[in-house]
Amino acid sequence: MSKLKDDFLLVAAIDFGTAFSGYAFSTKEDFKANPLQIHSNTWIGGTLMSLKTSTCIMFDKDKKFYKFGFEAEDAYSELAEDDKHKDYYYFRRFKMELFNRLKLKRRFMLDDVMGKKMPAIDVFSACIKYLKDHLLDQVRKPIPDARENDIRWVLTVPAIWNDVAKQFMREAAEKAGMTDENLLIALEPEAASLCCRHLPMSALKGSQTFMPFQPNTKYLVFDAGGGTVDITVHEVTSSGGLKEMYAATGGDWGGTYVDKAFRLFLAELCGNDVMADLEATQTADYIDIFRSFEIIKRKFSPGMQDKVTIKVPSALNDIFKAKHGKDLKVHINSMAEYKGKVTWMGDKIRLEPAVAESFFKDACEKAASHLKNLFSKSELKDVKTILMVGGFSESVLLQKVIKDATSSDKKIIIPNDAGLAILKGAVVFGHNPLIIKERRSRYTYGVGTSILFKKGSHPEANKITGNDGKEYCTNIFGKHVEIGQELVFGQNNVAKSYTPVNADQTQIGFRFFASTDKDPMYVTDPNCTDIGNLTVDLAGSGTDRSVNVNMIFGDTELHVEAVEVANGKKSKCVLNFLG
């Protein structure tokens, strides 16, 4: 990333979510008056009103952008009613394609709902561009002369995402028109922390008896979104800054995990082929089922006595009857495991609360189990506060499961509108990115180098002979930073010196690697990934021909520079995590 431009009029954040996406913004003057005087947009999809819209996008037959969000869902449904949708490209809930992939090609392809392919970078960038342009339209109502270059853009990503995914999102944003000098990548749990520290105590459920964000306090951030659950530990510094005490961990147990369980339940009732037919031929009805379920999902709480009623289109019964020659109601009544628990009434399906609760079971239990495991670690023994944020954290059932899974001395804090904490916090971060003082490394980083060959210790395949006649072992992992190590913002304190093997070399090349191992020996080890290279021209004379390599950490992204000792000349490297 180039030096961030300081001359900006306002900060605008885009939360590109797995299930829902949105934006928010505030001017410098807004921020000075009240850091949480933040503007956002309200989106409407059928009976669902939300401060975010559905992460769905449509392209026409020529792969040109057509619709986004709830509008894309509705447009695709209408075209499907007339069987005119097959030439269009329709993508939904595709963000998780970036989750946990350490090797990713820049031009990797995404499959739409019908299996048609488009380059993922084009799909992601079109989504970001739509949200950017929509935001600009809103900004220009009060500020008619506002230009894109007047805005500092912030794009949120899960903290558990790796450098590959972060680079991909940055490149998608740049393709959407956000210049490098105006763009920040914000980690979602950090953004949520920054939002919550500005909220009044009355807006933090569970915090009325103590102050959770005082200097030197520690707390665990439990960020449950649509796709992932992101968990990290923060400490407020004595100066009021924020540092990460424990590297982010988590998994793909977000709110869409519950949606998948509901989809499996429907397939169990009527057959996956019936559900597939409904999606393909009665798309509007299919979408309406899940919009209705989204409302139920947000309201469902443990201990409910009343049955849960979900509107289900008659088309589902029609398709089932055409395939099986009987009504779906008759079939459900014959299913022993659901007898008396699930009933079909006209265009509604009624569920006993225990059945509805079962949709949440796997997601909640996986998240709770992971949290319990974290609290068993000695590093977290003095962390007594849990901050629950993200859209899925608004689930009362998830709140109960987390409370039951943790010891009684843990205090759970949930902000009002937990789903917006990240978006609002990303705006706060954009105004003051230097407030994040320290992070933890998610990988072990290093340089491919050579050392003197030791017979019997080093593999013969790695042996080379230098011009000086000495034998060297190549492909050694020259470690600069270890996984989990604390990294202070902007400090290039992870520096090492390297000397060319041959005295007559006019250049020295560096290859940079990331590994999930603590102490990799060779860059060819299974868990090592090549993440970039840098070539440095060497001075023609002088006794000291060494080069200092600095890895500058602490930002949400990694920067590298090499300094030739003989003349102080600097070379910078843009690490390429994408193949």
C-alpha positions in Angstrom: 0.0 0.0 0.0 1.3 3.5 -0.8 1.2 6.3 1.8 -2.3 6.9 2.9 -3.7 10.3 1.8 -4.4 12.6 4.7 -6.5 15.1 2.8 -10.0 13.7 2.9 -13.5 15.1 3.4 -15.2 12.0 4.8 -14.7 8.4 5.6 -16.9 5.7 4.0 -16.9 2.1 5.1 -18.2 -0.9 3.1 -19.0 -4.1 4.9 -19.0 -6.8 2.3 -20.7 -9.7 4.0 -21.4 -13.3 3.2 -25.2 -12.9 3.5 -25.7 -9.1 3.7 -23.7 -6.1 2.7 -24.0 -2.4 3.5 -22.2 0.9 3.9 -21.8 3.8 6.3 -20.1 7.2 6.3 -19.3 10.3 8.3 -17.5 13.6 7.6 -14.6 14.9 9.6 -16.9 17.4 11.2 -19.4 14.7 12.1 -16.5 12.7 13.7 -15.3 15.6 15.8 -18.8 16.4 17.1 -19.7 12.7 17.8 -17.6 9.7 16.5 -20.9 7.7 16.2 -22.7 10.3 14.2 -22.6 7.9 11.2 -25.0 7.7 8.3 -26.1 4.5 6.6 -28.9 3.3 4.3 -32.1 1.3 4.8 -32.8 -1.5 2.3 -36.1 -3.3 1.7 -36.5 -6.8 0.4 -40.1 -8.0 0.4 -41.2 -7.9 4.0 -37.6 -7.7 5.2 -36.3 -4.2 6.1 -32.6 -4.1 6.9 -29.7 -1.7 7.3 -27.9 -4.1 4.9 -28.9 -5.6 1.6 -28.5 -9.2 0.3 -25.1 -10.0 -1.1 -26.4 -11.1 -4.4 -25.4 -9.8 -7.9 -26.7 -10.3 -11.4 -24.9 -9.9 -14.8 -26.5 -10.0 -18.2 -25.6 -12.5 -21.0 -22.6 -10.3 -21.9 -21.3 -10.4 -18.3 -22.2 -6.7 -17.8 -23.5 -5.6 -14.4 -27.3 -5.7 -14.1 -28.5 -5.7 -10.5 -27.3 -6.0 -6.9 -28.8 -6.9 -3.5 -32.6 -7.3 -2.9 -33.1 -5.8 -6.4 -31.0 -8.7 -7.9 -33.0 -11.3 -6.0 -36.3 -9.8 -7.3 -35.2 -9.3 -10.9 -33.8 -12.8 -11.1 -37.1 -14.2 -9.7 -39.2 -12.3 -12.2 -37.1 -13.5 -15.1 -37.2 -17.1 -13.8 -41.1 -16.9 -13.7 -41.0 -16.4 -17.5 -38.0 -18.8 -18.0 -35.9 -15.9 -19.2 -33.2 -16.2 -16.5 -30.9 -18.8 -18.1 -28.8 -16.3 -20.0 -28.1 -14.2 -16.9 -25.3 -14.8 -14.3 -26.6 -14.8 -10.7 -24.2 -15.1 -7.7 -25.2 -15.2 -4.1 -23.3 -15.8 -0.8 -19.9 -16.3 -2.6 -17.7 -14.4 -0.1 -16.8 -17.7 1.7 -14.9 -18.8 -1.4 -12.0 -16.7 0.0 -12.1 -18.4 3.4 -9.0 -20.3 4.5 -7.4 -20.6 1.1 -3.6 -19.9 1.4 -3.2 -20.6 -2.3 -5.4 -18.7 -4.6 -5.1 -17.7 -8.3 -5.8 -14.1 -9.2 -8.1 -15.2 -12.0 -9.9 -18.0 -10.2 -13.5 -18.5 -11.3 -16.8 -18.4 -9.5 -19.8 -20.6 -10.3 -23.1 -18.9 -10.4 -26.3 -20.7 -9.1 -26.6 -22.5 -12.4 -22.9 -23.4 -12.7 -21.9 -20.7 -15.3 -18.5 -19.2 -14.6 -17.1 -15.7 -14.3 -13.8 -14.4 -12.9 -14.2 -13.9 -9.2 -12.3 -10.6 -9.3 -15.0 -9.3 -11.7 -17.8 -10.4 -9.4 -16.3 -9.0 -6.2 -15.3 -5.7 -7.8 -18.8 -5.2 -9.3 -20.3 -5.6 -5.9 -17.9 -3.1 -4.3 -18.5 -0.7 -7.2 -22.2 -0.8 -6.8 -22.0 -0.1 -3.0 -19.4 2.6 -3.7 -21.6 4.3 -6.3 -24.8 4.0 -4.2 -23.0 5.6 -1.3 -21.7 8.4 -3.5 -25.3 9.1 -4.5 -26.3 9.4 -0.9 -23.3 11.6 0.0 -23.9 14.0 -2.8 -27.4 14.8 -1.5 -26.0 16.9 1.3 -22.6 17.5 -0.3 -23.2 18.0 -4.1 -19.6 18.6 -5.0 -18.2 15.5 -3.2 -15.7 13.5 -5.4 -14.4 10.0 -5.0 -11.0 11.4 -4.3 -12.4 13.3 -1.3 -13.3 10.0 0.4 -11.1 7.7 2.5 -12.5 4.3 1.8 -12.5 1.4 4.4 -13.2 -2.2 3.4 -13.9 -4.7 6.2 -12.5 -8.3 6.2 -12.6 -11.0 8.9 -9.5 -11.1 11.1 -9.1 -14.8 10.5 -8.7 -14.2 6.8 -5.2 -14.8 5.5 -3.0 -12.4 3.5 -4.2 -14.0 0.2 -7.8 -13.0 0.8 -6.9 -9.5 2.0 -4.9 -8.9 -1.1 -7.7 -10.2 -3.3 -10.2 -7.8 -1.7 -7.8 -4.9 -2.0 -7.3 -5.6 -5.7 -11.1 -6.0 -6.2 -11.6 -2.6 -4.5 -9.0 -0.9 -6.7 -10.6 -2.4 -9.8 -13.9 -0.9 -8.5 -12.3 2.6 -8.5 -10.9 3.0 -5.0 -7.3 4.3 -5.3 -4.6 2.7 -3.2 -3.8 5.9 -1.4 -7.4 6.3 -0.3 -8.1 2.7 0.8 -7.8 1.0 4.2 -8.5 -2.6 5.0 -10.1 -3.0 8.5 -10.3 -6.2 10.5 -13.8 -6.7 11.6 -13.3 -7.5 15.4 -11.1 -4.4 15.7 -13.7 -2.2 14.0 -16.4 -3.6 16.4 -14.1 -2.8 19.4 -13.7 0.8 18.2 -17.5 1.2 17.8 -18.3 -0.2 21.2 -15.9 2.0 23.1 -17.7 5.1 21.9 -21.2 3.7 22.8 -22.9 4.9 25.9 -23.1 2.3 28.7 -26.8 2.1 28.3 -26.2 0.8 24.7 -24.0 -2.1 26.0 -26.2 -4.8 27.4 -24.4 -6.4 30.4 -21.9 -3.5 31.1 -23.9 -1.4 33.5 -21.9 -2.4 36.5 -18.4 -1.8 35.2 -16.4 0.1 32.5 -15.2 -2.5 29.9 -12.9 -0.2 27.8 -10.8 1.5 30.4 -7.0 1.5 29.9 -5.2 -1.8 30.7 -8.5 -3.8 30.5 -8.7 -6.9 28.3 -11.7 -8.4 26.6 -12.4 -11.1 24.1 -14.2 -10.1 20.9 -16.7 -12.7 19.6 -17.6 -11.6 16.1 -20.3 -13.8 14.7 -21.3 -12.7 11.2 -23.0 -14.3 8.3 -20.1 -16.5 7.2 -17.6 -16.7 9.9 -17.1 -16.5 13.7 -14.0 -14.4 14.3 -12.5 -14.5 17.8 -9.7 -12.4 19.1 -8.5 -10.8 22.4 -7.9 -7.0 22.7 -6.3 -4.9 25.4 -6.7 -1.2 25.8 -3.3 0.5 26.2 -2.5 3.1 28.8 -2.7 5.8 26.1 -6.2 4.6 25.0 -5.0 2.7 21.9 -5.8 -0.9 21.1 -3.6 -4.0 20.8 -4.3 -7.5 19.8 -3.3 -9.9 22.7 -4.2 -13.2 21.0 -4.1 -13.9 17.2 -7.6 -14.2 15.6 -9.1 -17.7 15.4 -12.5 -19.0 14.4 -14.3 -20.9 11.7 -17.2 -20.9 9.2 -20.0 -21.1 11.8 -21.8 -17.9 11.0 -25.5 -17.3 10.5 -25.5 -18.9 7.0 -24.7 -22.2 8.8 -28.2 -22.0 10.3 -29.7 -21.3 6.8 -28.0 -24.4 5.5 -29.4 -26.5 8.3 -32.9 -25.1 7.4 -32.4 -25.9 3.7 -31.3 -29.5 4.7 -34.5 -29.8 6.8 -36.7 -28.8 3.8 -34.8 -31.2 1.6 -35.4 -34.0 4.2 -39.1 -33.2 4.2 -39.7 -33.1 0.4 -36.5 -34.2 -1.3 -33.5 -32.3 -2.6 -34.8 -32.7 -6.1 -38.0 -30.9 -5.2 -36.1 -28.1 -3.6 -33.8 -27.8 -6.6 -36.9 -27.7 -8.9 -38.4 -25.0 -6.8 -35.2 -22.9 -6.9 -34.9 -23.3 -10.7 -38.6 -22.9 -11.7 -40.2 -20.8 -8.9 -37.2 -18.7 -7.9 -39.3 -15.9 -6.3 -41.0 -18.5 -4.0 -37.7 -20.0 -3.1 -36.2 -16.6 -2.2 -39.4 -15.7 -0.2 -38.9 -18.9 2.0 -35.5 -17.8 3.1 -36.5 -14.1 3.6 -39.3 -15.4 5.8 -36.8 -17.6 7.6 -34.4 -14.7 8.1 -37.1 -12.9 10.1 -37.8 -16.0 12.2 -34.1 -16.5 12.7 -33.6 -13.0 14.1 -36.5 -13.4 16.6 -36.1 -17.0 17.7 -35.2 -17.4 21.4 -34.7 -20.4 23.7 -37.6 -21.4 25.8 -40.2 -20.4 23.3 -43.5 -22.2 23.9 -45.4 -21.3 20.7 -45.0 -23.1 17.4 -42.8 -21.4 14.8 -44.8 -20.6 11.6 -43.0 -20.1 8.3 -44.7 -19.2 5.1 -44.1 -21.8 2.4 -45.4 -21.4 -1.2 -48.0 -23.8 -2.5 -45.7 -24.4 -5.5 -43.6 -26.6 -3.2 -46.5 -28.9 -2.7 -47.4 -28.8 -6.4 -43.9 -29.9 -7.4 -43.8 -32.7 -4.7 -47.3 -33.9 -5.8 -46.2 -34.0 -9.4 -43.2 -36.2 -8.5 -44.8 -38.4 -5.9 -48.5 -38.4 -6.6 -49.5 -37.3 -3.1 -49.7 -34.1 -1.0 -46.7 -33.0 1.0 -49.0 -32.8 4.0 -49.8 -36.5 3.8 -46.1 -37.3 3.4 -45.0 -35.2 6.4 -47.7 -36.9 8.6 -46.2 -40.3 7.6 -42.7 -39.3 8.8 -42.3 -40.8 12.3 -39.5 -38.4 13.4 -41.7 -35.4 12.7 -45.1 -36.7 13.7 -46.7 -34.1 15.9 -43.7 -31.8 15.5 -44.1 -30.5 12.0 -47.4 -29.8 10.3 -48.4 -28.4 6.9 -51.3 -25.9 6.9 -52.2 -24.3 3.5 -49.2 -22.1 2.6 -47.5 -22.4 6.0 -45.4 -24.9 7.8 -45.6 -25.0 11.6 -42.7 -26.3 13.7 -42.4 -27.2 17.3 -39.8 -24.9 18.9 -37.4 -27.8 19.4 -37.3 -28.5 15.7 -36.6 -24.8 14.9 -33.9 -24.8 17.6 -32.2 -27.7 16.0 -31.3 -25.5 13.0 -29.0 -23.5 15.3 -27.4 -26.5 17.0 -24.3 -27.1 15.0 -23.3 -23.5 14.5 -23.8 -22.6 18.1 -22.1 -25.7 19.5 -19.1 -25.4 17.2 -18.6 -21.7 18.2 -19.1 -22.4 21.9 -16.7 -25.4 21.8 -14.0 -23.3 20.2 -14.5 -20.5 22.7 -14.3 -23.0 25.6 -11.0 -24.3 24.2 -9.6 -20.8 23.9 -10.4 -20.0 27.6 -8.6 -23.2 28.6 -5.3 -21.6 27.4 -3.1 -20.0 30.1 -2.7 -16.8 28.0 -6.4 -16.1 28.4 -6.9 -16.9 32.1 -7.2 -13.2 33.1 -9.7 -12.3 30.3 -13.1 -11.9 32.0 -15.1 -10.0 29.4 -16.7 -11.2 26.2 -17.9 -8.6 23.6 -20.4 -10.2 21.3 -20.8 -8.4 17.9 -21.9 -9.2 14.4 -25.3 -10.0 13.0 -25.5 -13.6 14.3 -24.6 -12.3 17.8 -28.1 -10.7 17.8 -29.5 -14.3 18.1 -30.7 -14.7 21.7 -30.2 -18.5 21.3 -26.5 -18.0 20.4 -26.1 -15.6 23.3 -27.5 -18.3 25.7 -25.2 -21.0 24.3 -22.2 -18.8 24.7 -23.2 -17.9 28.3 -23.8 -21.5 29.2 -20.4 -22.5 27.7 -18.3 -20.1 29.7 -17.7 -19.9 33.4 -19.8 -17.7 35.7 -17.0 -15.2 36.2 -17.2 -14.2 32.5 -19.1 -11.0 31.7 -20.9 -10.9 28.4 -21.5 -7.6 26.7 -23.7 -7.2 23.6 -24.2 -3.8 22.0 -27.6 -2.7 20.7 -27.6 -3.4 16.9 -24.6 -5.8 17.2 -24.8 -6.4 13.5 -23.9 -2.7 12.8 -21.0 -2.5 15.2 -18.5 -3.5 12.6 -19.7 -1.1 10.0 -19.8 1.9 12.3 -16.5 0.9 13.8 -14.9 0.7 10.4 -15.8 4.4 9.9 -14.2 5.2 13.3 -11.1 3.3 12.2 -11.0 5.2 8.9 -10.8 8.5 10.8 -8.1 7.3 13.2 -6.3 4.1 11.9 -3.3 4.8 14.2 -5.4 3.9 17.2 -4.5 0.2 16.5 -1.1 -0.1 18.1 -0.3 -3.8 18.0 -1.4 -7.0 16.3 -0.3 -10.7 16.3 1.1 -12.5 13.3 -1.1 -15.1 11.7 1.9 -16.8 10.0 5.6 -17.3 10.3 7.2 -15.1 7.7 10.7 -15.4 6.2 13.1 -15.3 3.3 14.5 -18.1 1.2 18.3 -18.1 1.9 21.4 -20.2 1.9 23.8 -21.3 4.7 27.0 -23.4 4.8 26.2 -27.0 3.9 26.4 -29.6 6.7 26.9 -33.1 5.4 24.5 -35.5 7.1 22.2 -32.6 8.3 21.2 -31.0 5.0 19.7 -32.8 2.0 22.2 -33.4 -0.9 19.5 -32.1 -3.3 19.9 -28.6 -1.8 23.7 -28.4 -2.1 25.3 -25.8 -4.3 28.9 -24.7 -4.6 29.7 -21.0 -4.6 32.5 -19.2 -6.6 34.6 -19.3 -3.4 34.6 -23.1 -3.5 32.4 -23.4 -0.4 29.3 -25.7 -0.3 26.0 -24.1 0.6 22.5 -25.5 1.4 19.8 -23.6 -0.5 16.1 -23.2 0.3 16.7 -22.5 4.0 13.7 -20.7 5.6 15.3 -17.5 7.1 12.7 -16.7 9.7 11.8 -13.0 10.3 8.7 -13.4 12.4 7.0 -16.2 14.2 3.3 -17.1 14.1 1.6 -15.5 17.1 4.4 -12.9 17.6 3.4 -9.4 18.6 3.9 -6.8 15.9 3.9 -3.1 16.6 2.2 -0.9 14.1 4.6 0.6 11.5 7.8 -0.6 13.1 10.3 -2.2 10.7 12.0 -4.0 13.6 11.9 -7.4 12.0 15.1 -6.8 10.0 17.9 -9.3 9.0 21.0 -8.9 6.9 21.9 -11.1 3.9 25.0 -11.3 1.8 25.3 -12.7 -1.8 26.8 -16.2 -2.1 29.1 -15.1 -5.0 31.4 -12.1 -4.8 30.8 -11.1 -8.4 27.0 -11.0 -8.1 25.5 -7.7 -9.5 22.0 -8.5 -8.0 20.6 -10.4 -5.1 17.1 -11.8 -5.3 14.8 -12.4 -2.3 11.9 -14.8 -2.2 9.4 -14.3 0.6 7.5 -17.1 2.3 4.6 -17.6 4.7 4.1 -20.7 6.8 1.6 -22.0 9.3 4.4 -23.8 11.1 6.2 -22.2 14.0 9.7 -23.2 12.9 9.9 -24.3 9.2 13.4 -25.4 8.2 13.0 -25.2 4.4 10.9 -23.1 2.1 9.9 -26.3 0.4 8.2 -27.6 3.5 4.5 -28.6 2.9 3.0 -25.7 4.9 5.2 -23.0 3.2 3.8 -20.7 0.5 5.7 -18.4 -1.8 4.3 -14.9 -1.4 6.5 -12.6 -3.4 10.0 -11.7 -4.5 12.3 -8.7 -4.7 15.5 -8.1 -6.7 18.1 -5.6 -5.4 20.9 -4.2 -7.6 24.3 -4.4 -5.8 27.0 -1.8 -5.8 29.9 -2.7 -8.0 32.6 -2.2 -5.4 33.2 -2.1 -1.7 33.7 -4.7 1.0 30.3 -4.6 2.5 27.8 -6.0 -0.1 25.1 -7.0 2.4 21.5 -6.1 2.2 19.1 -5.5 5.2 15.6 -6.8 4.6 12.9 -5.2 6.7 9.4 -6.7 7.1 7.1 -3.9 8.3 4.2 -5.3 10.2 1.4 -4.1 12.4 -0.8 -2.8 9.6 -3.6 -5.1 8.4 -1.3 -5.8 5.5 2.5 -6.6 5.2 5.0 -4.3 3.6 8.7 -5.1 2.8 11.8 -3.1 2.0 15.4 -3.9 1.3 18.3 -1.5 2.1 21.7 -1.9 0.5 24.2 -1.3 3.3 26.9 0.2 1.1 24.9 3.1 -0.2 21.6 3.1 1.8 19.6 2.6 -1.3 16.1 1.3 -0.6 14.0 -1.1 -2.7 10.4 -1.8 -1.9 8.5 -4.9 -2.6 4.8 -5.4 -3.2 4.2 -9.0 -2.0 2.1 -11.0 -4.3 0.0 -13.5 -2.4 -2.1 -14.3 -5.5 -0.7 -16.7 -8.1 
